[in-house]
Amino acid sequence: MKITKDTIATVDIKVADKLGRVIEKTDEPMALLIGGYGNTLPAIEAALEGQETGFQTTLQLTPENGFGERDESLALTIPKKDFPPGVKVGGQLEVRAGEGAEFRVFTVAKIKGDTVHLDGNHPLAGQHLQVSLKVREVRAATQEEIEHRHAHGAHGHHH
């Protein structure tokens, strides 16, 4: 079966920096609902489109087709006294960046004295990446998966 809209592609994914150092890799294969549902980067979907079980490739992603350029306006500092207790560097919290703005996930970048530095950029923003993909399985998505906009069951989302 070929990977097309409304199929589930179960893949192994490895992400490395431009020097080939592994940043992240899946321990278990990952099930992706294909078809513009936001389950993965558009560049990854485009590479998988039309492929079958056994397909392997390595993509060279620029910030533009990866996780975007860094936006320094998303680097915030807040007083430590205004910060929830127990949050550590690397921790994440949702912050509303401005009146009426949507909530956004910020990562605690560093804590220096009485100041907490937050970063709302994706951790891989601004980086050139090598993404290696290996397709393990392809199947048709169920109607429920399409309605929920993600894969269910093994290697997918569990309710």
C-alpha positions in Angstrom: 0.0 0.0 0.0 1.3 3.5 -0.9 1.4 6.4 1.6 -1.4 8.8 0.6 -3.9 11.1 2.3 -5.7 9.3 5.2 -3.1 6.5 5.5 -1.1 5.7 8.7 2.6 5.5 8.1 4.5 3.8 10.9 8.1 5.1 10.8 11.4 5.1 12.6 12.6 8.7 12.8 16.1 9.9 13.7 16.9 13.7 13.9 20.6 14.8 13.7 22.2 18.2 13.5 24.1 19.2 10.4 27.2 17.5 11.7 25.4 14.2 12.1 25.2 14.3 15.9 21.9 12.5 16.9 19.6 14.9 18.7 16.6 12.6 19.0 15.4 9.3 17.8 12.3 7.2 18.2 12.7 4.2 20.6 9.4 2.8 19.3 8.2 3.4 15.7 5.9 6.4 15.4 2.5 6.2 13.7 1.7 9.3 11.6 -1.7 10.1 10.1 -0.8 11.5 6.7 -2.7 14.3 4.9 -2.0 17.7 6.3 -3.3 17.0 9.9 -0.3 18.6 11.5 1.1 15.3 12.9 4.5 16.0 11.4 6.4 18.6 9.4 5.1 19.2 5.8 8.5 18.3 4.5 8.4 14.9 6.1 4.9 14.2 4.7 6.0 15.3 1.3 9.0 12.9 1.4 6.7 10.0 2.5 3.9 10.7 -0.1 3.6 7.8 -2.6 6.2 5.6 -0.8 5.7 2.1 0.6 6.8 -0.2 3.5 10.7 -0.4 3.5 11.2 3.1 2.1 14.2 4.9 3.7 15.5 8.4 3.2 17.4 11.2 4.9 16.1 14.7 4.5 18.2 17.8 4.8 15.9 20.4 6.5 16.7 24.1 6.6 15.0 26.2 9.3 12.4 27.3 6.7 11.2 23.7 6.1 12.0 22.5 9.6 11.1 24.2 12.8 11.4 27.8 11.6 13.9 30.5 12.4 14.4 31.6 16.0 12.2 34.5 17.0 14.0 36.5 19.7 10.7 38.2 20.7 9.8 34.8 22.2 12.7 34.9 24.6 11.3 36.4 27.8 12.5 37.1 31.3 10.3 37.1 34.3 11.0 37.7 38.0 11.7 34.5 39.9 9.1 35.6 42.6 6.4 35.4 39.9 7.3 31.9 38.9 5.6 28.7 40.1 7.8 26.9 42.7 9.6 23.7 41.6 10.0 24.5 37.9 13.5 23.8 36.8 15.7 24.5 33.7 14.3 22.4 30.9 10.8 22.5 32.4 7.9 23.8 30.3 4.9 25.9 31.0 2.1 27.5 29.1 2.2 31.3 29.0 -0.2 33.7 27.3 2.2 36.1 25.5 0.2 39.3 25.6 -3.5 40.3 26.1 -5.8 38.1 24.0 -2.9 36.1 22.7 -3.0 32.3 22.5 -1.2 30.2 25.0 2.2 29.1 23.9 4.6 26.6 25.5 7.8 28.1 26.9 10.8 26.2 28.0 12.8 27.4 31.0 16.1 28.2 29.4 18.0 29.3 32.5 17.5 30.7 36.0 20.0 33.4 36.9 19.7 35.1 40.3 16.2 36.5 40.7 15.4 36.2 37.0 13.9 33.3 35.0 14.7 33.2 31.2 12.0 31.6 29.1 12.1 30.6 25.4 9.0 30.1 23.3 10.8 28.9 20.3 10.8 25.2 19.3 14.0 23.7 20.7 15.1 22.9 17.1 14.2 26.3 15.7 17.0 27.9 13.6 18.8 24.6 13.1 19.7 22.8 9.9 18.7 19.2 10.5 19.2 15.7 9.0 16.0 13.7 9.4 16.3 9.9 8.6 13.0 8.0 8.0 12.3 4.3 7.6 8.8 3.2 6.8 7.9 0.0 8.7 4.2 -0.2 7.9 1.4 1.5 5.9 -2.3 1.1 6.5 -5.5 2.9 5.8 -6.6 5.2 8.6 -9.9 4.4 10.4 -12.8 7.0 10.2 -12.2 7.6 14.0 -8.5 8.4 13.4 -9.4 10.8 10.6 -12.0 12.6 12.8 -9.5 12.8 15.7 -6.7 13.9 13.3 -4.1 11.4 14.7 -3.2 7.7 14.7 -4.7 5.4 17.5 -3.5 2.1 18.8 0.0 0.7 18.7 2.6 3.5 18.2 -0.2 6.1 18.0 -2.3 8.1 20.5 -4.1 6.2 23.2 -7.3 7.4 24.7 
